[in-house]
């Protein structure tokens, strides 16, 4: 059973890959433009809400530093976002072998419909109030 689950790719996935490989370059160029626009949109939303994002170089998500929010850790902040703001994000610690290295990061994806990103942007405006004030 293990061999069948881990060695051979399922036939439907192989067929999908063959179709994808046959698509014209224009399809991928269009896809690239769409994702660049969504990345820029989410980047603006996050910076406007007070986040400190890291600019991705090839992913469909944006990691943000949380130090300005005065939260205990990334998991606590992710819960706050879901429960109080209505936006889901992934705690940064889940991407590190040593979870403590990501305890001050949170990850947002931009692989969503534009209207979903805009709705999240409206909700994330609430987060700005959690920013630590400089003394």
N, CA, C and O atoms as a GROMACS GRO file, in nm:
protein
  540
    1UNK      N    1   0.084  -0.118   0.000
    1UNK     CA    2   0.000   0.000   0.000
    1UNK      C    3   0.089   0.125   0.000
    1UNK      O    4   0.064   0.218  -0.076
    2UNK      N    5   0.189   0.126   0.083
    2UNK     CA    6   0.279   0.242   0.092
    2UNK      C    7   0.340   0.272  -0.045
    2UNK      O    8   0.347   0.388  -0.085
    3UNK      N    9   0.384   0.171  -0.114
    3UNK     CA   10   0.446   0.189  -0.245
    3UNK      C   11   0.350   0.257  -0.343
    3UNK      O   12   0.390   0.347  -0.417
    4UNK      N   13   0.224   0.213  -0.344
    4UNK     CA   14   0.127   0.269  -0.437
    4UNK      C   15   0.092   0.414  -0.403
    4UNK      O   16   0.058   0.492  -0.492
    5UNK      N   17   0.098   0.450  -0.275
    5UNK     CA   18   0.065   0.586  -0.233
    5UNK      C   19   0.180   0.684  -0.250
    5UNK      O   20   0.156   0.804  -0.268
    6UNK      N   21   0.304   0.637  -0.246
    6UNK     CA   22   0.417   0.729  -0.245
    6UNK      C   23   0.501   0.728  -0.372
    6UNK      O   24   0.571   0.826  -0.398
    7UNK      N   25   0.499   0.622  -0.450
    7UNK     CA   26   0.587   0.612  -0.565
    7UNK      C   27   0.520   0.661  -0.693
    7UNK      O   28   0.577   0.746  -0.763
    8UNK      N   29   0.404   0.611  -0.724
    8UNK     CA   30   0.337   0.646  -0.850
    8UNK      C   31   0.240   0.760  -0.831
    8UNK      O   32   0.159   0.759  -0.738
    9UNK      N   33   0.247   0.859  -0.919
    9UNK     CA   34   0.150   0.968  -0.915
    9UNK      C   35   0.015   0.916  -0.966
    9UNK      O   36   0.012   0.838  -1.061
   10UNK      N   37  -0.096   0.958  -0.905
   10UNK     CA   38  -0.228   0.914  -0.951
   10UNK      C   39  -0.251   0.952  -1.098
   10UNK      O   40  -0.211   1.060  -1.142
   11UNK      N   41  -0.314   0.864  -1.170
   11UNK     CA   42  -0.338   0.883  -1.313
   11UNK      C   43  -0.405   1.017  -1.346
   11UNK      O   44  -0.364   1.081  -1.442
   12UNK      N   45  -0.507   1.061  -1.270
   12UNK     CA   46  -0.569   1.191  -1.305
   12UNK      C   47  -0.469   1.307  -1.295
   12UNK      O   48  -0.477   1.402  -1.374
   13UNK      N   49  -0.376   1.301  -1.200
   13UNK     CA   50  -0.277   1.406  -1.189
   13UNK      C   51  -0.179   1.404  -1.305
   13UNK      O   52  -0.135   1.508  -1.352
   14UNK      N   53  -0.146   1.284  -1.352
   14UNK     CA   54  -0.058   1.272  -1.467
   14UNK      C   55  -0.125   1.331  -1.591
   14UNK      O   56  -0.061   1.399  -1.671
   15UNK      N   57  -0.254   1.302  -1.606
   15UNK     CA   58  -0.328   1.357  -1.721
   15UNK      C   59  -0.337   1.509  -1.712
   15UNK      O   60  -0.323   1.578  -1.814
   16UNK      N   61  -0.360   1.562  -1.594
   16UNK     CA   62  -0.367   1.707  -1.576
   16UNK      C   63  -0.232   1.772  -1.607
   16UNK      O   64  -0.226   1.878  -1.669
   17UNK      N   65  -0.124   1.709  -1.565
   17UNK     CA   66   0.010   1.761  -1.594
   17UNK      C   67   0.036   1.763  -1.744
   17UNK      O   68   0.096   1.857  -1.796
   18UNK      N   69  -0.008   1.660  -1.814
   18UNK     CA   70   0.011   1.656  -1.959
   18UNK      C   71  -0.066   1.769  -2.027
   18UNK      O   72  -0.015   1.831  -2.121
   19UNK      N   73  -0.187   1.797  -1.982
   19UNK     CA   74  -0.264   1.908  -2.038
   19UNK      C   75  -0.194   2.040  -2.009
   19UNK      O   76  -0.183   2.125  -2.097
   20UNK      N   77  -0.147   2.056  -1.885
   20UNK     CA   78  -0.080   2.182  -1.846
   20UNK      C   79   0.046   2.205  -1.929
   20UNK      O   80   0.075   2.319  -1.968
   21UNK      N   81   0.120   2.099  -1.957
   21UNK     CA   82   0.242   2.113  -2.036
   21UNK      C   83   0.212   2.152  -2.181
   21UNK      O   84   0.298   2.209  -2.249
   22UNK      N   85   0.092   2.121  -2.227
   22UNK     CA   86   0.056   2.152  -2.366
   22UNK      C   87  -0.004   2.292  -2.382
   22UNK      O   88  -0.026   2.336  -2.495
   23UNK      N   89  -0.028   2.363  -2.273
   23UNK     CA   90  -0.084   2.497  -2.283
   23UNK      C   91   0.018   2.593  -2.344
   23UNK      O   92   0.138   2.575  -2.325
   24UNK      N   93  -0.028   2.692  -2.416
   24UNK     CA   94   0.066   2.788  -2.478
   24UNK      C   95   0.132   2.877  -2.373
   24UNK      O   96   0.081   2.894  -2.262
   25UNK      N   97   0.246   2.933  -2.410
   25UNK     CA   98   0.319   3.024  -2.320
   25UNK      C   99   0.232   3.142  -2.278
   25UNK      O  100   0.247   3.194  -2.167
   26UNK      N  101   0.144   3.184  -2.365
   26UNK     CA  102   0.058   3.300  -2.336
   26UNK      C  103  -0.030   3.275  -2.212
   26UNK      O  104  -0.060   3.368  -2.137
   27UNK      N  105  -0.070   3.149  -2.192
   27UNK     CA  106  -0.149   3.116  -2.073
   27UNK      C  107  -0.069   3.147  -1.948
   27UNK      O  108  -0.121   3.209  -1.855
   28UNK      N  109   0.056   3.104  -1.945
   28UNK     CA  110   0.139   3.124  -1.826
   28UNK      C  111   0.178   3.270  -1.808
   28UNK      O  112   0.193   3.317  -1.696
   29UNK      N  113   0.196   3.342  -1.919
   29UNK     CA  114   0.225   3.485  -1.910
   29UNK      C  115   0.106   3.558  -1.849
   29UNK      O  116   0.123   3.646  -1.765
   30UNK      N  117  -0.014   3.522  -1.892
   30UNK     CA  118  -0.135   3.582  -1.836
   30UNK      C  119  -0.150   3.550  -1.688
   30UNK      O  120  -0.186   3.636  -1.608
   31UNK      N  121  -0.122   3.426  -1.653
   31UNK     CA  122  -0.129   3.384  -1.513
   31UNK      C  123  -0.030   3.462  -1.429
   31UNK      O  124  -0.061   3.504  -1.317
   32UNK      N  125   0.090   3.482  -1.482
   32UNK     CA  126   0.192   3.558  -1.411
   32UNK      C  127   0.146   3.701  -1.384
   32UNK      O  128   0.164   3.753  -1.275
   33UNK      N  129   0.084   3.763  -1.485
   33UNK     CA  130   0.035   3.899  -1.469
   33UNK      C  131  -0.075   3.908  -1.364
   33UNK      O  132  -0.079   4.001  -1.284
   34UNK      N  133  -0.163   3.810  -1.364
   34UNK     CA  134  -0.271   3.806  -1.265
   34UNK      C  135  -0.213   3.796  -1.124
   34UNK      O  136  -0.256   3.869  -1.034
   35UNK      N  137  -0.117   3.707  -1.105
   35UNK     CA  138  -0.059   3.688  -0.972
   35UNK      C  139   0.024   3.809  -0.929
   35UNK      O  140   0.026   3.843  -0.811
   36UNK      N  141   0.092   3.874  -1.021
   36UNK     CA  142   0.165   3.995  -0.985
   36UNK      C  143   0.069   4.105  -0.938
   36UNK      O  144   0.097   4.175  -0.841
   37UNK      N  145  -0.043   4.118  -1.006
   37UNK     CA  146  -0.143   4.219  -0.967
   37UNK      C  147  -0.200   4.186  -0.829
   37UNK      O  148  -0.218   4.276  -0.746
   38UNK      N  149  -0.228   4.059  -0.804
   38UNK     CA  150  -0.282   4.019  -0.673
   38UNK      C  151  -0.178   4.037  -0.563
   38UNK      O  152  -0.212   4.077  -0.451
   39UNK      N  153  -0.053   4.010  -0.595
   39UNK     CA  154   0.054   4.031  -0.496
   39UNK      C  155   0.062   4.178  -0.460
   39UNK      O  156   0.071   4.213  -0.342
   40UNK      N  157   0.059   4.265  -0.560
   40UNK     CA  158   0.065   4.408  -0.535
   40UNK      C  159  -0.057   4.456  -0.455
   40UNK      O  160  -0.045   4.540  -0.367
   41UNK      N  161  -0.172   4.401  -0.487
   41UNK     CA  162  -0.294   4.437  -0.415
   41UNK      C  163  -0.281   4.399  -0.267
   41UNK      O  164  -0.306   4.482  -0.180
   42UNK      N  165  -0.244   4.274  -0.240
   42UNK     CA  166  -0.232   4.230  -0.101
   42UNK      C  167  -0.121   4.305  -0.029
   42UNK      O  168  -0.135   4.338   0.089
   43UNK      N  169  -0.011   4.333  -0.098
   43UNK     CA  170   0.099   4.410  -0.039
   43UNK      C  171   0.046   4.545   0.012
   43UNK      O  172   0.074   4.585   0.125
   44UNK      N  173  -0.030   4.613  -0.072
   44UNK     CA  174  -0.087   4.741  -0.032
   44UNK      C  175  -0.183   4.730   0.085
   44UNK      O  176  -0.180   4.812   0.176
   45UNK      N  177  -0.266   4.628   0.083
   45UNK     CA  178  -0.361   4.604   0.192
   45UNK      C  179  -0.286   4.584   0.323
   45UNK      O  180  -0.321   4.642   0.425
   46UNK      N  181  -0.184   4.500   0.319
   46UNK     CA  182  -0.111   4.467   0.442
   46UNK      C  183  -0.035   4.588   0.497
   46UNK      O  184  -0.035   4.612   0.618
   47UNK      N  185   0.030   4.663   0.409
   47UNK     CA  186   0.104   4.780   0.458
   47UNK      C  187   0.009   4.886   0.511
   47UNK      O  188   0.039   4.952   0.611
   48UNK      N  189  -0.106   4.903   0.447
   48UNK     CA  190  -0.205   4.999   0.495
   48UNK      C  191  -0.259   4.960   0.632
   48UNK      O  192  -0.291   5.046   0.714
   49UNK      N  193  -0.270   4.830   0.658
   49UNK     CA  194  -0.319   4.781   0.787
   49UNK      C  195  -0.211   4.784   0.895
   49UNK      O  196  -0.239   4.754   1.011
   50UNK      N  197  -0.088   4.821   0.858
   50UNK     CA  198   0.017   4.832   0.957
   50UNK      C  199   0.112   4.715   0.965
   50UNK      O  200   0.200   4.712   1.052
   51UNK      N  201   0.095   4.617   0.876
   51UNK     CA  202   0.185   4.502   0.877
   51UNK      C  203   0.320   4.540   0.818
   51UNK      O  204   0.332   4.640   0.747
   52UNK      N  205   0.420   4.461   0.849
   52UNK     CA  206   0.556   4.477   0.796
   52UNK      C  207   0.585   4.355   0.709
   52UNK      O  208   0.645   4.258   0.757
   53UNK      N  209   0.542   4.358   0.582
   53UNK     CA  210   0.555   4.239   0.497
   53UNK      C  211   0.694   4.224   0.435
   53UNK      O  212   0.766   4.322   0.412
   54UNK      N  213   0.730   4.100   0.409
   54UNK     CA  214   0.850   4.066   0.334
   54UNK      C  215   0.806   4.047   0.189
   54UNK      O  216   0.709   3.974   0.165
   55UNK      N  217   0.872   4.108   0.094
   55UNK     CA  218   0.831   4.095  -0.046
   55UNK      C  219   0.872   3.958  -0.100
   55UNK      O  220   0.990   3.926  -0.102
   56UNK      N  221   0.773   3.877  -0.144
   56UNK     CA  222   0.806   3.745  -0.198
   56UNK      C  223   0.869   3.755  -0.337
   56UNK      O  224   0.842   3.849  -0.412
   57UNK      N  225   0.954   3.659  -0.369
   57UNK     CA  226   1.019   3.659  -0.499
   57UNK      C  227   0.964   3.552  -0.592
   57UNK      O  228   1.005   3.546  -0.708
   58UNK      N  229   0.875   3.468  -0.545
   58UNK     CA  230   0.824   3.366  -0.634
   58UNK      C  231   0.711   3.284  -0.575
   58UNK      O  232   0.671   3.183  -0.633
   59UNK      N  233   0.660   3.324  -0.462
   59UNK     CA  234   0.555   3.248  -0.395
   59UNK      C  235   0.420   3.315  -0.418
   59UNK      O  236   0.414   3.424  -0.476
   60UNK      N  237   0.313   3.253  -0.375
   60UNK     CA  238   0.180   3.314  -0.383
   60UNK      C  239   0.129   3.349  -0.244
   60UNK      O  240   0.009   3.347  -0.219
   61UNK      N  241   0.221   3.380  -0.157
   61UNK     CA  242   0.187   3.423  -0.022
   61UNK      C  243   0.285   3.530   0.022
   61UNK      O  244   0.392   3.546  -0.037
   62UNK      N  245   0.247   3.603   0.126
   62UNK     CA  246   0.332   3.708   0.181
   62UNK      C  247   0.345   3.684   0.332
   62UNK      O  248   0.246   3.674   0.403
   63UNK      N  249   0.469   3.675   0.378
   63UNK     CA  250   0.498   3.666   0.521
   63UNK      C  251   0.509   3.807   0.577
   63UNK      O  252   0.562   3.897   0.511
   64UNK      N  253   0.460   3.827   0.698
   64UNK     CA  254   0.467   3.956   0.763
   64UNK      C  255   0.527   3.942   0.902
   64UNK      O  256   0.503   3.844   0.972
   65UNK      N  257   0.606   4.041   0.940
   65UNK     CA  258   0.660   4.047   1.075
   65UNK      C  259   0.552   4.105   1.165
   65UNK      O  260   0.481   4.199   1.127
   66UNK      N  261   0.538   4.049   1.286
   66UNK     CA  262   0.432   4.091   1.378
   66UNK      C  263   0.481   4.176   1.494
   66UNK      O  264   0.401   4.212   1.580
   67UNK      N  265   0.608   4.210   1.498
   67UNK     CA  266   0.662   4.279   1.615
   67UNK      C  267   0.587   4.407   1.649
   67UNK      O  268   0.580   4.444   1.767
   68UNK      N  269   0.531   4.476   1.550
   68UNK     CA  270   0.461   4.602   1.578
   68UNK      C  271   0.325   4.584   1.645
   68UNK      O  272   0.264   4.683   1.687
   69UNK      N  273   0.276   4.461   1.655
   69UNK     CA  274   0.141   4.440   1.705
   69UNK      C  275   0.133   4.404   1.853
   69UNK      O  276   0.023   4.396   1.907
   70UNK      N  277   0.244   4.383   1.918
   70UNK     CA  278   0.241   4.355   2.060
   70UNK      C  279   0.167   4.227   2.096
   70UNK      O  280   0.106   4.218   2.202
   71UNK      N  281   0.174   4.129   2.008
   71UNK     CA  282   0.108   4.001   2.036
   71UNK      C  283   0.210   3.907   2.101
   71UNK      O  284   0.331   3.923   2.085
   72UNK      N  285   0.157   3.810   2.173
   72UNK     CA  286   0.246   3.716   2.241
   72UNK      C  287   0.320   3.628   2.142
   72UNK      O  288   0.440   3.602   2.158
   73UNK      N  289   0.250   3.582   2.039
   73UNK     CA  290   0.314   3.498   1.938
   73UNK      C  291   0.223   3.487   1.816
   73UNK      O  292   0.112   3.539   1.814
   74UNK      N  293   0.274   3.421   1.714
   74UNK     CA  294   0.203   3.408   1.586
   74UNK      C  295   0.073   3.330   1.597
   74UNK      O  296  -0.025   3.363   1.529
   75UNK      N  297   0.070   3.229   1.680
   75UNK     CA  298  -0.052   3.148   1.695
   75UNK      C  299  -0.162   3.230   1.760
   75UNK      O  300  -0.277   3.227   1.718
   76UNK      N  301  -0.126   3.305   1.864
   76UNK     CA  302  -0.223   3.392   1.931
   76UNK      C  303  -0.276   3.496   1.833
   76UNK      O  304  -0.396   3.524   1.831
   77UNK      N  305  -0.188   3.553   1.752
   77UNK     CA  306  -0.230   3.655   1.657
   77UNK      C  307  -0.318   3.594   1.547
   77UNK      O  308  -0.416   3.656   1.506
   78UNK      N  309  -0.285   3.476   1.500
   78UNK     CA  310  -0.368   3.409   1.399
   78UNK      C  311  -0.508   3.383   1.453
   78UNK      O  312  -0.607   3.399   1.380
   79UNK      N  313  -0.517   3.342   1.578
   79UNK     CA  314  -0.650   3.321   1.640
   79UNK      C  315  -0.727   3.452   1.648
   79UNK      O  316  -0.846   3.458   1.616
   80UNK      N  317  -0.658   3.557   1.689
   80UNK     CA  318  -0.720   3.689   1.696
   80UNK      C  319  -0.776   3.728   1.558
   80UNK      O  320  -0.890   3.774   1.547
   81UNK      N  321  -0.696   3.708   1.453
   81UNK     CA  322  -0.742   3.744   1.318
   81UNK      C  323  -0.869   3.670   1.280
   81UNK      O  324  -0.962   3.730   1.224
   82UNK      N  325  -0.874   3.542   1.309
   82UNK     CA  326  -0.993   3.464   1.274
   82UNK      C  327  -1.113   3.504   1.359
   82UNK      O  328  -1.222   3.530   1.306
   83UNK      N  329  -1.094   3.510   1.489
   83UNK     CA  330  -1.206   3.533   1.581
   83UNK      C  331  -1.256   3.677   1.583
   83UNK      O  332  -1.377   3.700   1.593
   84UNK      N  333  -1.166   3.774   1.574
   84UNK     CA  334  -1.205   3.913   1.590
   84UNK      C  335  -1.212   3.992   1.459
   84UNK      O  336  -1.286   4.090   1.448
   85UNK      N  337  -1.134   3.950   1.362
   85UNK     CA  338  -1.125   4.027   1.237
   85UNK      C  339  -1.197   3.956   1.122
   85UNK      O  340  -1.249   4.022   1.032
   86UNK      N  341  -1.200   3.823   1.126
   86UNK     CA  342  -1.265   3.748   1.019
   86UNK      C  343  -1.176   3.720   0.900
   86UNK      O  344  -1.224   3.702   0.788
   87UNK      N  345  -1.044   3.715   0.925
   87UNK     CA  346  -0.946   3.686   0.820
   87UNK      C  347  -0.857   3.572   0.870
   87UNK      O  348  -0.807   3.577   0.982
   88UNK      N  349  -0.838   3.472   0.787
   88UNK     CA  350  -0.752   3.360   0.825
   88UNK      C  351  -0.612   3.380   0.770
   88UNK      O  352  -0.593   3.422   0.655
   89UNK      N  353  -0.514   3.350   0.852
   89UNK     CA  354  -0.373   3.353   0.813
   89UNK      C  355  -0.305   3.235   0.881
   89UNK      O  356  -0.361   3.175   0.973
   90UNK      N  357  -0.187   3.202   0.836
   90UNK     CA  358  -0.116   3.086   0.889
   90UNK      C  359  -0.001   3.134   0.978
   90UNK      O  360   0.078   3.220   0.936
   91UNK      N  361   0.009   3.080   1.100
   91UNK     CA  362   0.120   3.119   1.187
   91UNK      C  363   0.255   3.086   1.122
   91UNK      O  364   0.273   2.978   1.066
   92UNK      N  365   0.347   3.178   1.130
   92UNK     CA  366   0.479   3.160   1.070
   92UNK      C  367   0.557   3.045   1.130
   92UNK      O  368   0.638   2.982   1.061
   93UNK      N  369   0.534   3.016   1.256
   93UNK     CA  370   0.610   2.908   1.322
   93UNK      C  371   0.588   2.773   1.257
   93UNK      O  372   0.672   2.684   1.270
   94UNK      N  373   0.477   2.757   1.188
   94UNK     CA  374   0.449   2.627   1.125
   94UNK      C  375   0.540   2.598   1.006
   94UNK      O  376   0.539   2.487   0.954
   95UNK      N  377   0.620   2.697   0.963
   95UNK     CA  378   0.709   2.678   0.849
   95UNK      C  379   0.855   2.659   0.888
   95UNK      O  380   0.942   2.656   0.801
   96UNK      N  381   0.881   2.648   1.015
   96UNK     CA  382   1.018   2.636   1.064
   96UNK      C  383   1.038   2.506   1.140
   96UNK      O  384   0.951   2.461   1.215
   97UNK      N  385   1.155   2.446   1.121
   97UNK     CA  386   1.192   2.329   1.199
   97UNK      C  387   1.198   2.367   1.348
   97UNK      O  388   1.156   2.290   1.434
   98UNK      N  389   1.249   2.486   1.375
   98UNK     CA  390   1.252   2.543   1.510
   98UNK      C  391   1.140   2.647   1.514
   98UNK      O  392   1.161   2.761   1.470
   99UNK      N  393   1.021   2.612   1.565
   99UNK     CA  394   0.906   2.702   1.559
   99UNK      C  395   0.932   2.842   1.615
   99UNK      O  396   0.870   2.939   1.570
  100UNK      N  397   1.021   2.854   1.711
  100UNK     CA  398   1.050   2.985   1.769
  100UNK      C  399   1.102   3.085   1.667
  100UNK      O  400   1.088   3.206   1.686
  101UNK      N  401   1.162   3.035   1.560
  101UNK     CA  402   1.215   3.125   1.457
  101UNK      C  403   1.105   3.198   1.380
  101UNK      O  404   1.130   3.303   1.322
  102UNK      N  405   0.984   3.143   1.380
  102UNK     CA  406   0.874   3.206   1.308
  102UNK      C  407   0.766   3.260   1.399
  102UNK      O  408   0.658   3.295   1.351
  103UNK      N  409   0.791   3.267   1.529
  103UNK     CA  410   0.687   3.308   1.624
  103UNK      C  411   0.642   3.452   1.606
  103UNK      O  412   0.537   3.491   1.658
  104UNK      N  413   0.719   3.532   1.532
  104UNK     CA  414   0.680   3.671   1.509
  104UNK      C  415   0.641   3.696   1.363
  104UNK      O  416   0.653   3.807   1.313
  105UNK      N  417   0.594   3.589   1.295
  105UNK     CA  418   0.554   3.602   1.155
  105UNK      C  419   0.417   3.541   1.132
  105UNK      O  420   0.373   3.451   1.204
  106UNK      N  421   0.350   3.591   1.031
  106UNK     CA  422   0.220   3.538   0.989
  106UNK      C  423   0.219   3.538   0.836
  106UNK      O  424   0.282   3.624   0.773
  107UNK      N  425   0.148   3.443   0.777
  107UNK     CA  426   0.148   3.430   0.632
  107UNK      C  427   0.008   3.447   0.575
  107UNK      O  428  -0.088   3.388   0.623
  108UNK      N  429  -0.001   3.530   0.471
  108UNK     CA  430  -0.125   3.552   0.398
  108UNK      C  431  -0.105   3.506   0.254
  108UNK      O  432   0.005   3.521   0.200
  109UNK      N  433  -0.209   3.452   0.192
  109UNK     CA  434  -0.199   3.413   0.051
  109UNK      C  435  -0.271   3.515  -0.036
  109UNK      O  436  -0.368   3.576   0.006
  110UNK      N  437  -0.222   3.531  -0.158
  110UNK     CA  438  -0.294   3.615  -0.254
  110UNK      C  439  -0.350   3.532  -0.368
  110UNK      O  440  -0.387   3.586  -0.472
  111UNK      N  441  -0.358   3.400  -0.349
  111UNK     CA  442  -0.416   3.313  -0.452
  111UNK      C  443  -0.568   3.303  -0.432
  111UNK      O  444  -0.624   3.193  -0.426
  112UNK      N  445  -0.630   3.417  -0.420
  112UNK     CA  446  -0.775   3.428  -0.399
  112UNK      C  447  -0.834   3.521  -0.505
  112UNK      O  448  -0.760   3.589  -0.577
  113UNK      N  449  -0.966   3.523  -0.514
  113UNK     CA  450  -1.032   3.617  -0.604
  113UNK      C  451  -1.006   3.759  -0.555
  113UNK      O  452  -0.990   3.782  -0.435
  114UNK      N  453  -1.002   3.853  -0.648
  114UNK     CA  454  -0.976   3.992  -0.612
  114UNK      C  455  -1.078   4.043  -0.509
  114UNK      O  456  -1.041   4.114  -0.416
  115UNK      N  457  -1.204   4.007  -0.527
  115UNK     CA  458  -1.306   4.055  -0.432
  115UNK      C  459  -1.284   3.998  -0.292
  115UNK      O  460  -1.316   4.064  -0.193
  116UNK      N  461  -1.229   3.878  -0.283
  116UNK     CA  462  -1.196   3.819  -0.152
  116UNK      C  463  -1.082   3.898  -0.087
  116UNK      O  464  -1.086   3.926   0.033
  117UNK      N  465  -0.981   3.933  -0.165
  117UNK     CA  466  -0.869   4.011  -0.112
  117UNK      C  467  -0.917   4.149  -0.067
  117UNK      O  468  -0.874   4.198   0.037
  118UNK      N  469  -1.004   4.212  -0.145
  118UNK     CA  470  -1.056   4.343  -0.108
  118UNK      C  471  -1.140   4.336   0.020
  118UNK      O  472  -1.132   4.425   0.104
  119UNK      N  473  -1.220   4.232   0.034
  119UNK     CA  474  -1.300   4.214   0.156
  119UNK      C  475  -1.208   4.193   0.277
  119UNK      O  476  -1.232   4.249   0.384
  120UNK      N  477  -1.103   4.114   0.259
  120UNK     CA  478  -1.006   4.094   0.367
  120UNK      C  479  -0.940   4.226   0.404
  120UNK      O  480  -0.916   4.253   0.521
  121UNK      N  481  -0.913   4.308   0.303
  121UNK     CA  482  -0.853   4.440   0.328
  121UNK      C  483  -0.942   4.527   0.414
  121UNK      O  484  -0.894   4.596   0.504
  122UNK      N  485  -1.071   4.526   0.387
  122UNK     CA  486  -1.164   4.603   0.470
  122UNK      C  487  -1.162   4.554   0.615
  122UNK      O  488  -1.163   4.634   0.709
  123UNK      N  489  -1.158   4.425   0.633
  123UNK     CA  490  -1.156   4.367   0.768
  123UNK      C  491  -1.024   4.394   0.839
  123UNK      O  492  -1.022   4.419   0.960
  124UNK      N  493  -0.914   4.390   0.765
  124UNK     CA  494  -0.783   4.408   0.826
  124UNK      C  495  -0.760   4.551   0.875
  124UNK      O  496  -0.665   4.576   0.949
  125UNK      N  497  -0.844   4.644   0.835
  125UNK     CA  498  -0.831   4.780   0.887
  125UNK      C  499  -0.849   4.784   1.038
  125UNK      O  500  -0.795   4.872   1.105
  126UNK      N  501  -0.923   4.687   1.093
  126UNK     CA  502  -0.941   4.678   1.238
  126UNK      C  503  -0.810   4.651   1.310
  126UNK      O  504  -0.793   4.690   1.426
  127UNK      N  505  -0.717   4.585   1.242
  127UNK     CA  506  -0.591   4.543   1.304
  127UNK      C  507  -0.503   4.663   1.335
  127UNK      O  508  -0.422   4.659   1.428
  128UNK      N  509  -0.518   4.770   1.259
  128UNK     CA  510  -0.434   4.887   1.276
  128UNK      C  511  -0.438   4.939   1.420
  128UNK      O  512  -0.340   4.995   1.469
  129UNK      N  513  -0.550   4.921   1.486
  129UNK     CA  514  -0.564   4.965   1.625
  129UNK      C  515  -0.478   4.887   1.724
  129UNK      O  516  -0.458   4.932   1.837
  130UNK      N  517  -0.428   4.773   1.683
  130UNK     CA  518  -0.342   4.693   1.772
  130UNK      C  519  -0.197   4.733   1.764
  130UNK      O  520  -0.115   4.681   1.840
  131UNK      N  521  -0.162   4.823   1.674
  131UNK     CA  522  -0.023   4.863   1.659
  131UNK      C  523   0.029   4.922   1.789
  131UNK      O  524  -0.040   4.998   1.856
  132UNK      N  525   0.153   4.885   1.823
  132UNK     CA  526   0.219   4.944   1.939
  132UNK      C  527   0.250   5.089   1.907
  132UNK      O  528   0.288   5.122   1.794
  133UNK      N  529   0.232   5.175   2.003
  133UNK     CA  530   0.269   5.315   1.981
  133UNK      C  531   0.413   5.336   2.023
  133UNK      O  532   0.460   5.278   2.120
  134UNK      N  533   0.481   5.419   1.948
  134UNK     CA  534   0.621   5.450   1.981
  134UNK      C  535   0.624   5.548   2.098
  134UNK      O  536   0.540   5.637   2.107
  135UNK      N  537   0.721   5.530   2.186
  135UNK     CA  538   0.732   5.624   2.299
  135UNK      C  539   0.835   5.728   2.270
  135UNK      O  540   0.859   5.816   2.353
   0.00000   0.00000   0.00000
